[in-house]
Amino acid sequence: MSSVPATDPWLGFVLDLCNTYDLLEDPPDRLTIPLVTRLAAHHELADPGLTEADLESVRAVRNRLYEVFAEADPHAQYGVLNDVFTAYGAQPRLIAGPRLAATGGADPVARLAISAADALARAVADGAADRLRTCAGDPCRCVYVDRTKANRRRYCCELCNDRMASAAYRSRKS
């Protein structure tokens, strides 16, 4: 059984950031710089120092991080994370624990990308690659971490689970 830290603030931030694009919402893309700042505060992270000019760059980071959840193959996840680390100038550092961490970044977007990718890399390295998922509830595309013992969760929330169960029931009855 993998150990997915329930209290990793950066992992929680990544989940919330990726889920700012939700096809069940209108409009589906709710990403704003004030929202990113609120998400950071909610997860007790430092203010990322982003400006409105950073919005498209943050959107690109969110989309790259989403790919980690969408990939079923751990090697593909490694590739996405390594690409993020390379693109934003990450540098390896040995930190307390001891463990290896990705640090650096020349600007606020790069620091955000590196810290977020580092949280996902820790989860993958701890054996949780197969627990980083996207919701199976069509058309939902939200991300989640399956923390169940059986590792069989398919939906991001009870709402999607109920929607899909209702749709299956209606399909069987017709």
C-alpha positions in Angstrom: 0.0 0.0 0.0 1.4 3.4 -1.0 1.6 6.2 1.5 -0.2 9.2 0.1 0.2 12.0 2.6 -3.2 13.4 3.4 -1.7 16.6 4.9 0.8 17.6 2.1 -0.3 21.2 1.5 1.2 21.3 -1.9 -0.5 18.2 -3.1 -3.8 19.6 -1.9 -3.0 22.8 -3.7 -2.3 20.9 -6.9 -5.6 19.1 -6.7 -7.5 22.3 -6.3 -5.5 24.1 -9.0 -6.2 21.3 -11.5 -9.8 21.3 -10.6 -10.3 25.0 -11.5 -11.2 23.5 -14.9 -14.4 21.6 -14.4 -16.7 20.7 -17.4 -19.7 20.6 -15.0 -19.3 24.3 -14.2 -20.4 27.2 -16.4 -17.9 28.5 -17.5 -15.7 25.5 -17.1 -12.5 27.4 -16.6 -12.6 29.3 -13.3 -8.9 30.0 -13.0 -8.0 33.5 -11.9 -5.0 34.9 -10.1 -7.0 35.9 -7.0 -8.3 32.3 -6.9 -4.7 30.9 -7.0 -3.8 33.3 -4.2 -6.9 32.1 -2.1 -6.0 28.4 -2.8 -2.5 29.0 -1.6 -3.8 30.7 1.6 -6.3 27.9 2.1 -3.5 25.3 2.0 -1.4 27.5 4.3 1.2 28.2 1.6 3.0 31.5 1.0 1.4 34.0 -1.4 2.8 33.0 -4.8 3.2 36.7 -5.8 1.4 36.3 -9.2 0.0 39.1 -11.3 -2.8 39.2 -13.9 0.0 39.0 -16.5 0.8 35.5 -15.2 -2.7 34.1 -15.8 -1.9 32.3 -19.1 1.4 30.9 -17.8 -0.4 29.6 -14.7 -3.0 28.0 -16.9 -0.3 26.3 -18.9 1.2 25.0 -15.6 -2.2 23.7 -14.5 -2.6 21.9 -17.8 0.8 20.2 -17.5 0.1 19.1 -13.9 -3.2 17.7 -15.0 -1.4 15.4 -17.5 0.2 13.6 -14.5 -3.2 12.6 -13.3 -4.4 11.7 -16.8 -1.4 9.4 -17.5 -1.9 5.8 -16.4 1.7 4.8 -17.0 4.1 5.9 -14.2 6.9 6.3 -16.8 4.7 8.8 -18.7 4.1 10.6 -15.4 7.9 10.8 -14.8 8.3 12.3 -18.3 5.7 15.0 -17.6 7.2 15.9 -14.3 10.7 15.9 -15.7 9.6 18.2 -18.5 8.1 20.6 -16.0 11.3 20.5 -13.9 13.4 21.2 -17.0 11.1 23.9 -18.4 11.0 25.9 -15.2 14.7 25.5 -14.2 14.3 23.2 -11.2 17.4 22.4 -9.2 17.7 19.4 -6.9 18.4 20.0 -3.3 18.8 17.7 -0.3 16.4 18.9 2.4 15.5 17.9 5.9 14.1 14.4 6.1 16.5 13.8 4.4 15.0 13.8 0.9 15.7 15.2 -2.5 13.5 18.1 -3.5 13.1 20.3 -6.6 13.7 23.9 -5.9 14.4 27.1 -7.8 12.5 29.1 -10.4 13.3 32.5 -11.8 9.9 34.0 -11.4 6.7 33.3 -9.4 5.2 31.1 -12.1 8.3 29.0 -12.2 8.5 28.7 -8.4 4.8 27.6 -8.4 5.3 25.1 -11.2 8.4 23.6 -9.5 6.8 23.3 -6.0 3.6 21.8 -7.4 5.5 19.3 -9.6 7.7 18.5 -6.6 4.6 17.5 -4.6 3.4 15.2 -7.4 6.9 13.8 -7.8 7.0 12.9 -4.0 3.6 11.2 -4.3 4.8 9.2 -7.3 8.1 8.3 -5.7 6.2 7.2 -2.6 4.3 4.6 -4.7 1.1 6.6 -5.4 1.5 6.9 -9.2 -1.5 4.6 -9.7 -3.6 6.6 -7.2 -3.4 9.9 -9.0 -6.5 9.8 -11.2 -9.1 11.7 -13.2 -12.8 11.1 -12.6 -14.5 8.4 -14.6 -17.8 10.3 -14.5 -18.4 11.6 -18.0 -18.1 14.5 -18.7 -16.2 15.3 -15.4 -12.5 15.6 -15.7 -11.6 16.5 -12.1 -8.5 15.0 -10.5 -8.3 13.2 -7.2 -6.0 11.0 -5.1 -7.5 7.5 -4.4 -6.7 7.0 -0.7 -9.0 4.0 -0.3 -7.4 0.8 1.0 -8.6 -1.2 -2.0 -7.5 1.4 -4.5 -10.7 1.0 -6.5 -12.2 4.5 -6.4 -13.3 5.7 -9.8 -15.0 9.1 -9.2 -13.8 12.4 -7.7 -16.8 12.8 -5.5 -20.1 11.3 -4.4 -22.0 13.6 -6.9 -20.2 12.0 -9.9 -20.6 8.5 -8.4 -24.4 9.1 -8.0 -24.7 10.7 -11.5 -23.1 7.7 -13.1 -25.0 5.1 -11.0 -28.3 6.9 -12.1 -27.2 6.9 -15.7 -26.4 3.2 -15.5 -29.7 2.4 -13.9 -31.6 4.4 -16.6 -29.7 2.6 -19.3 -30.5 -0.8 -17.9 -34.2 0.1 -17.6 -34.6 1.3 -21.2 
